[in-house]
Amino acid sequence: QPGDTVTFTAPAGGLASGDGTLIGSLFGVAAASAAAGADVELVTRGVFDLPKAAGIDFAAGDKAYWATAAKAVTDVAAGNTLIGVATRATAIPAATVRVRLNGVAI
């Protein structure tokens, strides 16, 4: 199994298709919607447009971290989990950032 898509149990609150989530130490993007406690396929590699924390801008190649409480990508390493790199520059007013997931459990 290549492991680019992995089955996990959806967390409390469930997931909508395209939502990012951190399960333990592995980040993935839900391939389909799933209720809390149901099986959900998480894509762990690829390029996705993900919600971006307010007040943050990215240059292409900047490290991207997942801020679990905010459910958004940030450039702040402290207290957050490295999920990949930004693949294009994104200015502060943008709501999303394009991220290439690293597919690695941190």
C-alpha positions in Angstrom: 0.0 0.0 0.0 1.6 3.3 -1.0 0.0 5.2 1.9 -1.0 8.3 0.1 -4.5 7.7 1.3 -5.1 6.2 4.8 -8.3 5.2 6.6 -8.8 6.8 10.0 -11.8 7.3 12.3 -13.3 10.8 11.9 -12.7 13.0 15.0 -15.4 14.6 17.1 -17.5 17.0 15.0 -16.8 14.9 11.9 -15.2 16.1 8.7 -16.4 17.6 5.5 -14.8 16.7 2.2 -11.6 18.8 1.8 -11.2 19.5 5.5 -7.7 19.2 6.9 -7.2 17.3 10.2 -4.4 16.1 12.4 -4.9 12.5 13.6 -2.2 11.9 16.2 1.0 13.0 14.3 -0.3 12.5 10.8 -2.0 15.3 8.8 -4.4 14.6 6.0 -7.2 16.0 3.9 -10.6 14.3 4.0 -11.4 12.7 0.7 -15.2 12.6 1.5 -17.4 13.8 4.3 -17.7 11.6 7.4 -19.6 11.8 10.7 -17.7 11.6 14.0 -16.6 8.0 14.6 -17.1 6.9 11.0 -14.2 5.7 8.8 -12.8 8.5 6.6 -10.1 8.4 3.9 -7.4 11.0 4.5 -5.1 12.0 1.7 -1.6 12.5 3.1 0.2 13.6 -0.1 -0.6 16.0 -2.8 -1.3 19.7 -3.2 -4.3 21.3 -1.6 -5.8 24.7 -1.0 -6.2 24.9 2.8 -7.6 27.6 5.1 -4.9 30.1 6.1 -4.6 31.8 9.5 -5.4 35.5 9.4 -2.5 38.0 9.2 -0.1 35.5 7.6 1.5 35.7 4.2 3.5 33.0 2.5 6.2 32.9 -0.1 6.5 29.9 -2.4 8.6 27.3 -0.5 7.8 28.5 3.0 7.2 25.8 5.6 3.5 25.3 6.4 2.3 24.3 9.8 -1.2 23.1 10.9 -2.7 25.1 13.8 -5.1 22.5 15.2 -7.2 24.9 17.4 -7.7 27.4 14.5 -8.0 24.6 11.9 -5.7 26.6 9.6 -2.3 26.8 8.1 0.3 29.1 9.7 3.9 29.9 9.4 4.4 29.6 13.2 6.3 26.5 14.2 5.9 26.7 18.0 3.0 24.6 19.1 2.0 23.6 15.6 2.7 20.6 13.3 4.8 20.8 10.0 2.5 19.6 7.2 4.4 20.7 4.1 5.3 23.8 2.1 3.5 26.6 0.4 3.7 26.1 -3.4 2.9 29.7 -4.3 3.0 33.2 -2.7 -0.1 34.1 -0.8 -0.8 37.6 0.5 -2.4 38.4 3.9 -6.0 39.0 2.7 -6.2 35.6 1.1 -8.4 33.0 2.9 -6.4 30.0 1.7 -2.9 28.9 0.9 -1.8 26.2 -1.6 0.2 23.6 0.3 2.1 20.5 -0.9 1.6 18.0 1.9 4.8 16.2 3.1 2.9 13.0 4.0 5.2 12.4 7.0 4.1 11.9 10.6 5.9 14.4 12.8 
